[in-house]
Amino acid sequence: MDEDFKAVILHGFTDEEALAAMRAIKALKLGAGSTAFATTTPTSIGWKVSELLEHLSEEHAMLKERVRRT
């Protein structure tokens, strides 16, 4: 996992609340490019935090690479 990787995992928020929280965090500009945002799912809620963070890190890296190519 990239040492600069940051993750915000939201649970129990409505879609609107989650979006507002993500926008507020991004507005702080505290390394927003290296921050992954996620909401819990029925699948992820049972995972260990370490497993979830590893999964988010891998997804985030793939998305960053895809953006770089475009």
C-alpha positions, 0 to 999 in steps of 0.5 A: 500500500502506498505510504501516502494513501489515505482512506475515508470510509463512511457508514450509515450516511444517506447518499446526500450526506456521504456526498456532502462529507466527501466534498467537505473533505476534498475542500480541505485539500489535505492530499485529496488526490491520494484519498480514497472514499468509500461507503460500506456495503453488505459485503465490505461490512464483514471485512477486517479493516486491513482487508478493506484498506488493501482493497481500496488502495488497489482500486484507487491505484487502478483508477489513478492509472486509468486517469493518467492514460486519458 
